[in-house]
Amino acid sequence: MKIGVIKKIAEHLSMDELRAAEEALYNELPMPTEIEGDDEGEQLTHILAAIFVQEYVAENKSDIKTALREYAVKVRKSIS
């Protein structure tokens, strides 16, 4: 998981583009948008994180940096 990649795609891709990339990965199809990642698992992590960030921003009237911090907290809690 690379926070810089998550931030970049959360800022530059629409929710529809993120969902299309997610769906393509699930169905083993070529992704319509290039997503950085060492493998498909990391790409999916970046996509799902960017979706979380965009949803958090919209639901909480927040900024991307705060949403990224919240995502990092969520990940830390899940692995502790």
PyMOL Python script that loads the backbone (N, CA, C, O; Angstrom):
from pymol import cmd

cmd.read_pdbstr("""\
ATOM      1  N   MET A   1       0.851  -1.179   0.000  1.00  0.00           N
ATOM      2  CA  MET A   1       0.000   0.000   0.000  1.00  0.00           C
ATOM      3  C   MET A   1       0.892   1.236   0.000  1.00  0.00           C
ATOM      4  O   MET A   1       1.777   1.387   0.842  1.00  0.00           O
ATOM      5  N   LYS A   2       0.641   2.100  -0.950  1.00  0.00           N
ATOM      6  CA  LYS A   2       1.420   3.334  -1.071  1.00  0.00           C
ATOM      7  C   LYS A   2       0.457   4.519  -0.982  1.00  0.00           C
ATOM      8  O   LYS A   2      -0.382   4.731  -1.857  1.00  0.00           O
ATOM      9  N   ILE A   3       0.602   5.279   0.098  1.00  0.00           N
ATOM     10  CA  ILE A   3      -0.288   6.411   0.348  1.00  0.00           C
ATOM     11  C   ILE A   3      -0.251   7.418  -0.798  1.00  0.00           C
ATOM     12  O   ILE A   3      -1.285   7.978  -1.163  1.00  0.00           O
ATOM     13  N   GLY A   4       0.921   7.651  -1.364  1.00  0.00           N
ATOM     14  CA  GLY A   4       1.036   8.602  -2.478  1.00  0.00           C
ATOM     15  C   GLY A   4       0.201   8.196  -3.680  1.00  0.00           C
ATOM     16  O   GLY A   4      -0.405   9.043  -4.336  1.00  0.00           O
ATOM     17  N   VAL A   5       0.170   6.909  -3.969  1.00  0.00           N
ATOM     18  CA  VAL A   5      -0.632   6.406  -5.090  1.00  0.00           C
ATOM     19  C   VAL A   5      -2.113   6.572  -4.774  1.00  0.00           C
ATOM     20  O   VAL A   5      -2.889   7.003  -5.626  1.00  0.00           O
ATOM     21  N   ILE A   6      -2.503   6.232  -3.558  1.00  0.00           N
ATOM     22  CA  ILE A   6      -3.904   6.367  -3.154  1.00  0.00           C
ATOM     23  C   ILE A   6      -4.346   7.824  -3.282  1.00  0.00           C
ATOM     24  O   ILE A   6      -5.415   8.110  -3.823  1.00  0.00           O
ATOM     25  N   LYS A   7      -3.523   8.737  -2.785  1.00  0.00           N
ATOM     26  CA  LYS A   7      -3.842  10.170  -2.857  1.00  0.00           C
ATOM     27  C   LYS A   7      -3.999  10.609  -4.306  1.00  0.00           C
ATOM     28  O   LYS A   7      -4.948  11.311  -4.655  1.00  0.00           O
ATOM     29  N   LYS A   8      -3.059  10.188  -5.141  1.00  0.00           N
ATOM     30  CA  LYS A   8      -3.065  10.583  -6.556  1.00  0.00           C
ATOM     31  C   LYS A   8      -4.336  10.117  -7.256  1.00  0.00           C
ATOM     32  O   LYS A   8      -4.989  10.903  -7.943  1.00  0.00           O
ATOM     33  N   ILE A   9      -4.690   8.855  -7.090  1.00  0.00           N
ATOM     34  CA  ILE A   9      -5.876   8.376  -7.810  1.00  0.00           C
ATOM     35  C   ILE A   9      -7.172   8.888  -7.185  1.00  0.00           C
ATOM     36  O   ILE A   9      -8.165   9.073  -7.889  1.00  0.00           O
ATOM     37  N   ALA A  10      -7.174   9.117  -5.876  1.00  0.00           N
ATOM     38  CA  ALA A  10      -8.369   9.693  -5.239  1.00  0.00           C
ATOM     39  C   ALA A  10      -8.612  11.112  -5.745  1.00  0.00           C
ATOM     40  O   ALA A  10      -9.759  11.545  -5.865  1.00  0.00           O
ATOM     41  N   GLU A  11      -7.542  11.828  -6.037  1.00  0.00           N
ATOM     42  CA  GLU A  11      -7.662  13.210  -6.531  1.00  0.00           C
ATOM     43  C   GLU A  11      -7.988  13.273  -8.018  1.00  0.00           C
ATOM     44  O   GLU A  11      -8.669  14.198  -8.460  1.00  0.00           O
ATOM     45  N   HIS A  12      -7.512  12.303  -8.795  1.00  0.00           N
ATOM     46  CA  HIS A  12      -7.591  12.428 -10.254  1.00  0.00           C
ATOM     47  C   HIS A  12      -8.599  11.529 -10.951  1.00  0.00           C
ATOM     48  O   HIS A  12      -8.915  11.758 -12.119  1.00  0.00           O
ATOM     49  N   LEU A  13      -9.109  10.517 -10.271  1.00  0.00           N
ATOM     50  CA  LEU A  13     -10.080   9.640 -10.913  1.00  0.00           C
ATOM     51  C   LEU A  13     -11.452   9.838 -10.294  1.00  0.00           C
ATOM     52  O   LEU A  13     -11.580  10.117  -9.102  1.00  0.00           O
ATOM     53  N   SER A  14     -12.463   9.692 -11.116  1.00  0.00           N
ATOM     54  CA  SER A  14     -13.831   9.786 -10.615  1.00  0.00           C
ATOM     55  C   SER A  14     -14.213   8.467  -9.947  1.00  0.00           C
ATOM     56  O   SER A  14     -13.531   7.454 -10.102  1.00  0.00           O
ATOM     57  N   MET A  15     -15.305   8.500  -9.210  1.00  0.00           N
ATOM     58  CA  MET A  15     -15.802   7.281  -8.574  1.00  0.00           C
ATOM     59  C   MET A  15     -16.133   6.243  -9.644  1.00  0.00           C
ATOM     60  O   MET A  15     -15.876   5.055  -9.448  1.00  0.00           O
ATOM     61  N   ASP A  16     -16.695   6.669 -10.763  1.00  0.00           N
ATOM     62  CA  ASP A  16     -17.018   5.733 -11.847  1.00  0.00           C
ATOM     63  C   ASP A  16     -15.757   5.074 -12.400  1.00  0.00           C
ATOM     64  O   ASP A  16     -15.754   3.876 -12.684  1.00  0.00           O
ATOM     65  N   GLU A  17     -14.691   5.851 -12.552  1.00  0.00           N
ATOM     66  CA  GLU A  17     -13.430   5.289 -13.049  1.00  0.00           C
ATOM     67  C   GLU A  17     -12.841   4.294 -12.047  1.00  0.00           C
ATOM     68  O   GLU A  17     -12.316   3.250 -12.435  1.00  0.00           O
ATOM     69  N   LEU A  18     -12.933   4.625 -10.764  1.00  0.00           N
ATOM     70  CA  LEU A  18     -12.435   3.711  -9.740  1.00  0.00           C
ATOM     71  C   LEU A  18     -13.241   2.419  -9.722  1.00  0.00           C
ATOM     72  O   LEU A  18     -12.668   1.333  -9.640  1.00  0.00           O
ATOM     73  N   ARG A  19     -14.553   2.527  -9.796  1.00  0.00           N
ATOM     74  CA  ARG A  19     -15.414   1.340  -9.802  1.00  0.00           C
ATOM     75  C   ARG A  19     -15.157   0.480 -11.046  1.00  0.00           C
ATOM     76  O   ARG A  19     -15.170  -0.748 -10.966  1.00  0.00           O
ATOM     77  N   ALA A  20     -14.927   1.123 -12.187  1.00  0.00           N
ATOM     78  CA  ALA A  20     -14.640   0.378 -13.420  1.00  0.00           C
ATOM     79  C   ALA A  20     -13.320  -0.383 -13.298  1.00  0.00           C
ATOM     80  O   ALA A  20     -13.217  -1.528 -13.739  1.00  0.00           O
ATOM     81  N   ALA A  21     -12.325   0.246 -12.708  1.00  0.00           N
ATOM     82  CA  ALA A  21     -11.034  -0.416 -12.502  1.00  0.00           C
ATOM     83  C   ALA A  21     -11.185  -1.578 -11.529  1.00  0.00           C
ATOM     84  O   ALA A  21     -10.612  -2.647 -11.741  1.00  0.00           O
ATOM     85  N   GLU A  22     -11.952  -1.374 -10.467  1.00  0.00           N
ATOM     86  CA  GLU A  22     -12.210  -2.437  -9.487  1.00  0.00           C
ATOM     87  C   GLU A  22     -12.889  -3.627 -10.175  1.00  0.00           C
ATOM     88  O   GLU A  22     -12.474  -4.773 -10.002  1.00  0.00           O
ATOM     89  N   GLU A  23     -13.915  -3.348 -10.942  1.00  0.00           N
ATOM     90  CA  GLU A  23     -14.661  -4.397 -11.640  1.00  0.00           C
ATOM     91  C   GLU A  23     -13.766  -5.143 -12.632  1.00  0.00           C
ATOM     92  O   GLU A  23     -13.847  -6.366 -12.744  1.00  0.00           O
ATOM     93  N   ALA A  24     -12.927  -4.421 -13.338  1.00  0.00           N
ATOM     94  CA  ALA A  24     -12.010  -5.053 -14.290  1.00  0.00           C
ATOM     95  C   ALA A  24     -11.066  -6.024 -13.580  1.00  0.00           C
ATOM     96  O   ALA A  24     -10.817  -7.125 -14.071  1.00  0.00           O
ATOM     97  N   LEU A  25     -10.545  -5.612 -12.426  1.00  0.00           N
ATOM     98  CA  LEU A  25      -9.658  -6.507 -11.669  1.00  0.00           C
ATOM     99  C   LEU A  25     -10.394  -7.759 -11.211  1.00  0.00           C
ATOM    100  O   LEU A  25      -9.873  -8.867 -11.337  1.00  0.00           O
ATOM    101  N   TYR A  26     -11.589  -7.592 -10.688  1.00  0.00           N
ATOM    102  CA  TYR A  26     -12.367  -8.738 -10.220  1.00  0.00           C
ATOM    103  C   TYR A  26     -12.644  -9.729 -11.348  1.00  0.00           C
ATOM    104  O   TYR A  26     -12.670 -10.940 -11.126  1.00  0.00           O
ATOM    105  N   ASN A  27     -12.849  -9.212 -12.550  1.00  0.00           N
ATOM    106  CA  ASN A  27     -13.190 -10.055 -13.697  1.00  0.00           C
ATOM    107  C   ASN A  27     -11.989 -10.415 -14.562  1.00  0.00           C
ATOM    108  O   ASN A  27     -12.141 -10.977 -15.647  1.00  0.00           O
ATOM    109  N   GLU A  28     -10.787 -10.088 -14.073  1.00  0.00           N
ATOM    110  CA  GLU A  28      -9.538 -10.387 -14.775  1.00  0.00           C
ATOM    111  C   GLU A  28      -9.522  -9.824 -16.195  1.00  0.00           C
ATOM    112  O   GLU A  28      -9.088 -10.481 -17.140  1.00  0.00           O
ATOM    113  N   LEU A  29     -10.005  -8.600 -16.314  1.00  0.00           N
ATOM    114  CA  LEU A  29     -10.019  -7.882 -17.585  1.00  0.00           C
ATOM    115  C   LEU A  29      -8.975  -6.774 -17.543  1.00  0.00           C
ATOM    116  O   LEU A  29      -8.546  -6.371 -16.462  1.00  0.00           O
ATOM    117  N   PRO A  30      -8.562  -6.276 -18.706  1.00  0.00           N
ATOM    118  CA  PRO A  30      -7.642  -5.131 -18.706  1.00  0.00           C
ATOM    119  C   PRO A  30      -8.304  -3.929 -18.038  1.00  0.00           C
ATOM    120  O   PRO A  30      -9.478  -3.637 -18.271  1.00  0.00           O
ATOM    121  N   MET A  31      -7.532  -3.244 -17.209  1.00  0.00           N
ATOM    122  CA  MET A  31      -8.090  -2.082 -16.517  1.00  0.00           C
ATOM    123  C   MET A  31      -8.208  -0.905 -17.479  1.00  0.00           C
ATOM    124  O   MET A  31      -7.307  -0.650 -18.279  1.00  0.00           O
ATOM    125  N   PRO A  32      -9.329  -0.190 -17.394  1.00  0.00           N
ATOM    126  CA  PRO A  32      -9.532   0.961 -18.275  1.00  0.00           C
ATOM    127  C   PRO A  32      -8.627   2.139 -17.929  1.00  0.00           C
ATOM    128  O   PRO A  32      -8.400   3.019 -18.759  1.00  0.00           O
ATOM    129  N   THR A  33      -8.116   2.152 -16.708  1.00  0.00           N
ATOM    130  CA  THR A  33      -7.245   3.224 -16.234  1.00  0.00           C
ATOM    131  C   THR A  33      -6.036   2.583 -15.579  1.00  0.00           C
ATOM    132  O   THR A  33      -6.170   1.602 -14.847  1.00  0.00           O
ATOM    133  N   GLU A  34      -4.871   3.123 -15.833  1.00  0.00           N
ATOM    134  CA  GLU A  34      -3.667   2.564 -15.224  1.00  0.00           C
ATOM    135  C   GLU A  34      -3.624   2.912 -13.738  1.00  0.00           C
ATOM    136  O   GLU A  34      -3.761   4.072 -13.350  1.00  0.00           O
ATOM    137  N   ILE A  35      -3.431   1.882 -12.920  1.00  0.00           N
ATOM    138  CA  ILE A  35      -3.304   2.041 -11.474  1.00  0.00           C
ATOM    139  C   ILE A  35      -1.955   1.463 -11.078  1.00  0.00           C
ATOM    140  O   ILE A  35      -1.651   0.310 -11.382  1.00  0.00           O
ATOM    141  N   GLU A  36      -1.144   2.272 -10.397  1.00  0.00           N
ATOM    142  CA  GLU A  36       0.167   1.791  -9.962  1.00  0.00           C
ATOM    143  C   GLU A  36       0.003   0.701  -8.904  1.00  0.00           C
ATOM    144  O   GLU A  36      -0.953   0.701  -8.129  1.00  0.00           O
ATOM    145  N   GLY A  37       0.957  -0.222  -8.892  1.00  0.00           N
ATOM    146  CA  GLY A  37       0.977  -1.276  -7.893  1.00  0.00           C
ATOM    147  C   GLY A  37       1.902  -2.388  -8.342  1.00  0.00           C
ATOM    148  O   GLY A  37       2.060  -2.635  -9.538  1.00  0.00           O
ATOM    149  N   ASP A  38       2.512  -3.057  -7.377  1.00  0.00           N
ATOM    150  CA  ASP A  38       3.451  -4.124  -7.691  1.00  0.00           C
ATOM    151  C   ASP A  38       2.758  -5.353  -8.264  1.00  0.00           C
ATOM    152  O   ASP A  38       3.361  -6.115  -9.019  1.00  0.00           O
ATOM    153  N   ASP A  39       1.496  -5.543  -7.907  1.00  0.00           N
ATOM    154  CA  ASP A  39       0.719  -6.667  -8.424  1.00  0.00           C
ATOM    155  C   ASP A  39      -0.762  -6.302  -8.348  1.00  0.00           C
ATOM    156  O   ASP A  39      -1.118  -5.207  -7.912  1.00  0.00           O
ATOM    157  N   GLU A  40      -1.619  -7.228  -8.775  1.00  0.00           N
ATOM    158  CA  GLU A  40      -3.050  -6.933  -8.790  1.00  0.00           C
ATOM    159  C   GLU A  40      -3.607  -6.697  -7.381  1.00  0.00           C
ATOM    160  O   GLU A  40      -4.528  -5.901  -7.200  1.00  0.00           O
ATOM    161  N   GLY A  41      -3.048  -7.386  -6.396  1.00  0.00           N
ATOM    162  CA  GLY A  41      -3.497  -7.189  -5.019  1.00  0.00           C
ATOM    163  C   GLY A  41      -3.235  -5.773  -4.543  1.00  0.00           C
ATOM    164  O   GLY A  41      -4.092  -5.151  -3.914  1.00  0.00           O
ATOM    165  N   GLU A  42      -2.046  -5.264  -4.845  1.00  0.00           N
ATOM    166  CA  GLU A  42      -1.734  -3.895  -4.434  1.00  0.00           C
ATOM    167  C   GLU A  42      -2.560  -2.886  -5.232  1.00  0.00           C
ATOM    168  O   GLU A  42      -2.994  -1.872  -4.686  1.00  0.00           O
ATOM    169  N   GLN A  43      -2.776  -3.155  -6.500  1.00  0.00           N
ATOM    170  CA  GLN A  43      -3.624  -2.271  -7.297  1.00  0.00           C
ATOM    171  C   GLN A  43      -5.034  -2.210  -6.708  1.00  0.00           C
ATOM    172  O   GLN A  43      -5.619  -1.133  -6.593  1.00  0.00           O
ATOM    173  N   LEU A  44      -5.575  -3.373  -6.337  1.00  0.00           N
ATOM    174  CA  LEU A  44      -6.906  -3.408  -5.750  1.00  0.00           C
ATOM    175  C   LEU A  44      -6.933  -2.658  -4.425  1.00  0.00           C
ATOM    176  O   LEU A  44      -7.889  -1.935  -4.143  1.00  0.00           O
ATOM    177  N   THR A  45      -5.905  -2.820  -3.621  1.00  0.00           N
ATOM    178  CA  THR A  45      -5.810  -2.079  -2.364  1.00  0.00           C
ATOM    179  C   THR A  45      -5.850  -0.580  -2.625  1.00  0.00           C
ATOM    180  O   THR A  45      -6.557   0.148  -1.929  1.00  0.00           O
ATOM    181  N   HIS A  46      -5.108  -0.112  -3.612  1.00  0.00           N
ATOM    182  CA  HIS A  46      -5.083   1.315  -3.942  1.00  0.00           C
ATOM    183  C   HIS A  46      -6.462   1.790  -4.395  1.00  0.00           C
ATOM    184  O   HIS A  46      -6.909   2.869  -4.007  1.00  0.00           O
ATOM    185  N   ILE A  47      -7.133   0.982  -5.219  1.00  0.00           N
ATOM    186  CA  ILE A  47      -8.458   1.360  -5.709  1.00  0.00           C
ATOM    187  C   ILE A  47      -9.456   1.441  -4.555  1.00  0.00           C
ATOM    188  O   ILE A  47     -10.177   2.429  -4.420  1.00  0.00           O
ATOM    189  N   LEU A  48      -9.493   0.403  -3.728  1.00  0.00           N
ATOM    190  CA  LEU A  48     -10.444   0.383  -2.612  1.00  0.00           C
ATOM    191  C   LEU A  48     -10.169   1.507  -1.621  1.00  0.00           C
ATOM    192  O   LEU A  48     -11.098   2.093  -1.065  1.00  0.00           O
ATOM    193  N   ALA A  49      -8.901   1.804  -1.404  1.00  0.00           N
ATOM    194  CA  ALA A  49      -8.546   2.904  -0.505  1.00  0.00           C
ATOM    195  C   ALA A  49      -8.994   4.244  -1.090  1.00  0.00           C
ATOM    196  O   ALA A  49      -9.509   5.096  -0.366  1.00  0.00           O
ATOM    197  N   ALA A  50      -8.801   4.431  -2.387  1.00  0.00           N
ATOM    198  CA  ALA A  50      -9.218   5.683  -3.030  1.00  0.00           C
ATOM    199  C   ALA A  50     -10.734   5.840  -2.973  1.00  0.00           C
ATOM    200  O   ALA A  50     -11.237   6.949  -2.799  1.00  0.00           O
ATOM    201  N   ILE A  51     -11.463   4.735  -3.118  1.00  0.00           N
ATOM    202  CA  ILE A  51     -12.918   4.774  -2.992  1.00  0.00           C
ATOM    203  C   ILE A  51     -13.290   5.190  -1.568  1.00  0.00           C
ATOM    204  O   ILE A  51     -14.156   6.044  -1.379  1.00  0.00           O
ATOM    205  N   PHE A  52     -12.636   4.587  -0.564  1.00  0.00           N
ATOM    206  CA  PHE A  52     -12.885   4.966   0.829  1.00  0.00           C
ATOM    207  C   PHE A  52     -12.633   6.460   1.021  1.00  0.00           C
ATOM    208  O   PHE A  52     -13.444   7.156   1.631  1.00  0.00           O
ATOM    209  N   VAL A  53     -11.517   6.947   0.503  1.00  0.00           N
ATOM    210  CA  VAL A  53     -11.141   8.355   0.673  1.00  0.00           C
ATOM    211  C   VAL A  53     -12.195   9.269   0.053  1.00  0.00           C
ATOM    212  O   VAL A  53     -12.630  10.234   0.681  1.00  0.00           O
ATOM    213  N   GLN A  54     -12.606   8.965  -1.179  1.00  0.00           N
ATOM    214  CA  GLN A  54     -13.615   9.812  -1.822  1.00  0.00           C
ATOM    215  C   GLN A  54     -14.939   9.792  -1.065  1.00  0.00           C
ATOM    216  O   GLN A  54     -15.583  10.828  -0.897  1.00  0.00           O
ATOM    217  N   GLU A  55     -15.339   8.606  -0.608  1.00  0.00           N
ATOM    218  CA  GLU A  55     -16.590   8.514   0.154  1.00  0.00           C
ATOM    219  C   GLU A  55     -16.483   9.263   1.478  1.00  0.00           C
ATOM    220  O   GLU A  55     -17.426   9.941   1.888  1.00  0.00           O
ATOM    221  N   TYR A  56     -15.336   9.144   2.149  1.00  0.00           N
ATOM    222  CA  TYR A  56     -15.132   9.835   3.423  1.00  0.00           C
ATOM    223  C   TYR A  56     -15.208  11.351   3.225  1.00  0.00           C
ATOM    224  O   TYR A  56     -15.848  12.056   4.005  1.00  0.00           O
ATOM    225  N   VAL A  57     -14.553  11.839   2.179  1.00  0.00           N
ATOM    226  CA  VAL A  57     -14.571  13.275   1.885  1.00  0.00           C
ATOM    227  C   VAL A  57     -16.005  13.747   1.662  1.00  0.00           C
ATOM    228  O   VAL A  57     -16.412  14.776   2.200  1.00  0.00           O
ATOM    229  N   ALA A  58     -16.766  12.999   0.872  1.00  0.00           N
ATOM    230  CA  ALA A  58     -18.143  13.396   0.559  1.00  0.00           C
ATOM    231  C   ALA A  58     -19.043  13.330   1.789  1.00  0.00           C
ATOM    232  O   ALA A  58     -19.842  14.238   2.019  1.00  0.00           O
ATOM    233  N   GLU A  59     -18.924  12.269   2.578  1.00  0.00           N
ATOM    234  CA  GLU A  59     -19.812  12.081   3.724  1.00  0.00           C
ATOM    235  C   GLU A  59     -19.498  13.012   4.890  1.00  0.00           C
ATOM    236  O   GLU A  59     -20.390  13.389   5.650  1.00  0.00           O
ATOM    237  N   ASN A  60     -18.233  13.380   5.027  1.00  0.00           N
ATOM    238  CA  ASN A  60     -17.813  14.175   6.183  1.00  0.00           C
ATOM    239  C   ASN A  60     -17.435  15.602   5.836  1.00  0.00           C
ATOM    240  O   ASN A  60     -16.967  16.352   6.693  1.00  0.00           O
ATOM    241  N   LYS A  61     -17.635  15.980   4.580  1.00  0.00           N
ATOM    242  CA  LYS A  61     -17.242  17.318   4.117  1.00  0.00           C
ATOM    243  C   LYS A  61     -15.821  17.624   4.585  1.00  0.00           C
ATOM    244  O   LYS A  61     -15.543  18.664   5.183  1.00  0.00           O
ATOM    245  N   SER A  62     -14.949  16.690   4.291  1.00  0.00           N
ATOM    246  CA  SER A  62     -13.567  16.729   4.757  1.00  0.00           C
ATOM    247  C   SER A  62     -12.621  16.957   3.578  1.00  0.00           C
ATOM    248  O   SER A  62     -13.053  17.112   2.436  1.00  0.00           O
ATOM    249  N   ASP A  63     -11.341  16.975   3.876  1.00  0.00           N
ATOM    250  CA  ASP A  63     -10.349  17.072   2.812  1.00  0.00           C
ATOM    251  C   ASP A  63      -9.664  15.715   2.634  1.00  0.00           C
ATOM    252  O   ASP A  63      -9.816  14.820   3.465  1.00  0.00           O
ATOM    253  N   ILE A  64      -8.924  15.577   1.564  1.00  0.00           N
ATOM    254  CA  ILE A  64      -8.296  14.298   1.239  1.00  0.00           C
ATOM    255  C   ILE A  64      -7.256  13.894   2.280  1.00  0.00           C
ATOM    256  O   ILE A  64      -7.157  12.714   2.618  1.00  0.00           O
ATOM    257  N   LYS A  65      -6.488  14.835   2.789  1.00  0.00           N
ATOM    258  CA  LYS A  65      -5.468  14.491   3.792  1.00  0.00           C
ATOM    259  C   LYS A  65      -6.098  13.873   5.041  1.00  0.00           C
ATOM    260  O   LYS A  65      -5.585  12.889   5.574  1.00  0.00           O
ATOM    261  N   THR A  66      -7.194  14.442   5.502  1.00  0.00           N
ATOM    262  CA  THR A  66      -7.884  13.898   6.670  1.00  0.00           C
ATOM    263  C   THR A  66      -8.428  12.512   6.359  1.00  0.00           C
ATOM    264  O   THR A  66      -8.326  11.603   7.183  1.00  0.00           O
ATOM    265  N   ALA A  67      -9.000  12.348   5.184  1.00  0.00           N
ATOM    266  CA  ALA A  67      -9.544  11.048   4.778  1.00  0.00           C
ATOM    267  C   ALA A  67      -8.437   9.999   4.686  1.00  0.00           C
ATOM    268  O   ALA A  67      -8.637   8.850   5.078  1.00  0.00           O
ATOM    269  N   LEU A  68      -7.279  10.390   4.172  1.00  0.00           N
ATOM    270  CA  LEU A  68      -6.142   9.460   4.110  1.00  0.00           C
ATOM    271  C   LEU A  68      -5.697   9.047   5.509  1.00  0.00           C
ATOM    272  O   LEU A  68      -5.381   7.880   5.743  1.00  0.00           O
ATOM    273  N   ARG A  69      -5.671   9.996   6.435  1.00  0.00           N
ATOM    274  CA  ARG A  69      -5.321   9.669   7.821  1.00  0.00           C
ATOM    275  C   ARG A  69      -6.326   8.683   8.412  1.00  0.00           C
ATOM    276  O   ARG A  69      -5.943   7.724   9.081  1.00  0.00           O
ATOM    277  N   GLU A  70      -7.600   8.923   8.163  1.00  0.00           N
ATOM    278  CA  GLU A  70      -8.640   8.023   8.662  1.00  0.00           C
ATOM    279  C   GLU A  70      -8.490   6.624   8.073  1.00  0.00           C
ATOM    280  O   GLU A  70      -8.698   5.626   8.763  1.00  0.00           O
ATOM    281  N   TYR A  71      -8.132   6.558   6.807  1.00  0.00           N
ATOM    282  CA  TYR A  71      -7.920   5.256   6.183  1.00  0.00           C
ATOM    283  C   TYR A  71      -6.727   4.547   6.837  1.00  0.00           C
ATOM    284  O   TYR A  71      -6.796   3.350   7.117  1.00  0.00           O
ATOM    285  N   ALA A  72      -5.659   5.266   7.073  1.00  0.00           N
ATOM    286  CA  ALA A  72      -4.475   4.678   7.711  1.00  0.00           C
ATOM    287  C   ALA A  72      -4.809   4.166   9.109  1.00  0.00           C
ATOM    288  O   ALA A  72      -4.334   3.102   9.508  1.00  0.00           O
ATOM    289  N   VAL A  73      -5.619   4.911   9.854  1.00  0.00           N
ATOM    290  CA  VAL A  73      -6.047   4.475  11.189  1.00  0.00           C
ATOM    291  C   VAL A  73      -6.851   3.181  11.068  1.00  0.00           C
ATOM    292  O   VAL A  73      -6.652   2.244  11.841  1.00  0.00           O
ATOM    293  N   LYS A  74      -7.753   3.135  10.102  1.00  0.00           N
ATOM    294  CA  LYS A  74      -8.575   1.952   9.882  1.00  0.00           C
ATOM    295  C   LYS A  74      -7.688   0.731   9.579  1.00  0.00           C
ATOM    296  O   LYS A  74      -7.924  -0.356  10.104  1.00  0.00           O
ATOM    297  N   VAL A  75      -6.685   0.918   8.742  1.00  0.00           N
ATOM    298  CA  VAL A  75      -5.789  -0.183   8.402  1.00  0.00           C
ATOM    299  C   VAL A  75      -4.999  -0.622   9.633  1.00  0.00           C
ATOM    300  O   VAL A  75      -4.875  -1.817   9.899  1.00  0.00           O
ATOM    301  N   ARG A  76      -4.465   0.342  10.382  1.00  0.00           N
ATOM    302  CA  ARG A  76      -3.696   0.000  11.599  1.00  0.00           C
ATOM    303  C   ARG A  76      -4.553  -0.801  12.568  1.00  0.00           C
ATOM    304  O   ARG A  76      -4.085  -1.786  13.139  1.00  0.00           O
ATOM    305  N   LYS A  77      -5.794  -0.392  12.758  1.00  0.00           N
ATOM    306  CA  LYS A  77      -6.682  -1.096  13.680  1.00  0.00           C
ATOM    307  C   LYS A  77      -6.961  -2.511  13.206  1.00  0.00           C
ATOM    308  O   LYS A  77      -7.084  -3.430  14.016  1.00  0.00           O
ATOM    309  N   SER A  78      -7.060  -2.689  11.898  1.00  0.00           N
ATOM    310  CA  SER A  78      -7.398  -4.014  11.369  1.00  0.00           C
ATOM    311  C   SER A  78      -6.254  -5.002  11.493  1.00  0.00           C
ATOM    312  O   SER A  78      -6.475  -6.213  11.500  1.00  0.00           O
ATOM    313  N   ILE A  79      -5.024  -4.492  11.591  1.00  0.00           N
ATOM    314  CA  ILE A  79      -3.881  -5.404  11.693  1.00  0.00           C
ATOM    315  C   ILE A  79      -3.318  -5.497  13.098  1.00  0.00           C
ATOM    316  O   ILE A  79      -2.359  -6.234  13.327  1.00  0.00           O
ATOM    317  N   SER A  80      -3.889  -4.769  14.043  1.00  0.00           N
ATOM    318  CA  SER A  80      -3.393  -4.865  15.429  1.00  0.00           C
ATOM    319  C   SER A  80      -4.163  -5.894  16.211  1.00  0.00           C
ATOM    320  O   SER A  80      -3.885  -6.108  17.391  1.00  0.00           O
TER     321      SER A  80
END
""", "prot")
cmd.dss("prot")
cmd.show_as("cartoon", "prot")
cmd.util.cbc("prot")
cmd.orient("prot")
